Amino acid sequence: MLKLTFLGTSASVPSVERSMPSIAVRGKELYLWDCGEGAQRQMMKYKVGFGSVRGIFITHMHLDHFLGIYGLIETLRLSNTFSQKLAVFAPRKFGDLLISRWDFLEINEIRQGLLLKDSEAAISAFKVRHSGESFGFVYKEHDKLKFYEEKAHRLGLAGPMFREIQENGFVKIGRKRVELEDVTWTKTGRKIVYTGDCLPSRSTVEAAKGADLLIHDATFANEFQKEAEERNHSTAEQAAEVAKEAGVKQLALTHISGRYRDAAELLKEARAVFPNTIVAEDGLGLEITRKEDE
């Protein structure tokens, strides 16, 4: 299973409908992308178990994207539910803002490239165009080698031969030599990309190439494009243009300005460019699937 839960989808300030930016990414492990004010309450509300969080990733040093980390980690300290260190990845000097008594934290400065790997996937960072030092994140499952089972059995593979051919690259069956590539194919891992706050950029297009889902800043509608540029944000149409150029499968618009109680205008402008677009709402759960997984 690979599932996202949007905990907060607002821009800069909360509203009745939208909380501050935060996304829960659930694969083998649970990770948070940004941790805005009230994130732990949103996790309770939408039944995301915060006690199992293994990593928190902060896109940039604006308060609306990380203020909720203090309440969350204090709750974790009080409940004493953690069995290993909690990894926090954030731009430089973020560690100076955390109280030393939270000794179960492992603070890591974000640099472009690979940040973390588990047995199922890797999370990496790329630079985006926003105020100061700002990053987006890529969650990419490891590619998996799969057997053409019918063909493999027809060629005589059985039992321990499957392990042997993976270890050696071939196996001998009588006088025949069967190569690994003759009986296998590569299943490409699923890929999710999150921009945080940003202007449209080439770095995002490159990071998002072929992604199953791109989650992109869409703070404004077209009529406020100049304001979007001045504030280092994107319009919904610009997010759609990035999605189209990157060849992603689906686009989710987030970081929605409070002036849009109804985001239909943003959705309409984005879908005119990239039809497979949704507007993320607080509590929205998305399971990332492919036809071959069904």
Secondary structure as GFF3:
##gff-version 3
##sequence-region A 1 294
A	DSSP	beta_strand	3	8	.	.	.	ID=ss1
A	DSSP	beta_strand	22	26	.	.	.	ID=ss2
A	DSSP	beta_strand	30	35	.	.	.	ID=ss3
A	DSSP	alpha_helix	39	45	.	.	.	ID=ss4
A	DSSP	three_ten_helix	50	52	.	.	.	ID=ss5
A	DSSP	beta_strand	53	57	.	.	.	ID=ss6
A	DSSP	three_ten_helix	63	65	.	.	.	ID=ss7
A	DSSP	alpha_helix	68	79	.	.	.	ID=ss8
A	DSSP	beta_strand	86	90	.	.	.	ID=ss9
A	DSSP	three_ten_helix	94	97	.	.	.	ID=ss10
A	DSSP	beta_strand	105	109	.	.	.	ID=ss11
A	DSSP	beta_strand	113	117	.	.	.	ID=ss12
A	DSSP	beta_strand	121	127	.	.	.	ID=ss13
A	DSSP	beta_strand	135	141	.	.	.	ID=ss14
A	DSSP	beta_strand	144	147	.	.	.	ID=ss15
A	DSSP	alpha_helix	149	154	.	.	.	ID=ss16
A	DSSP	alpha_helix	161	168	.	.	.	ID=ss17
A	DSSP	beta_strand	170	173	.	.	.	ID=ss18
A	DSSP	beta_strand	176	179	.	.	.	ID=ss19
A	DSSP	alpha_helix	180	183	.	.	.	ID=ss20
A	DSSP	beta_strand	184	187	.	.	.	ID=ss21
A	DSSP	beta_strand	191	194	.	.	.	ID=ss22
A	DSSP	alpha_helix	202	207	.	.	.	ID=ss23
A	DSSP	beta_strand	213	217	.	.	.	ID=ss24
A	DSSP	three_ten_helix	222	224	.	.	.	ID=ss25
A	DSSP	alpha_helix	225	230	.	.	.	ID=ss26
A	DSSP	alpha_helix	236	246	.	.	.	ID=ss27
A	DSSP	beta_strand	251	254	.	.	.	ID=ss28
A	DSSP	alpha_helix	264	271	.	.	.	ID=ss29
A	DSSP	beta_strand	277	279	.	.	.	ID=ss30
A	DSSP	beta_strand	285	287	.	.	.	ID=ss31
A	DSSP	three_ten_helix	291	293	.	.	.	ID=ss32
###
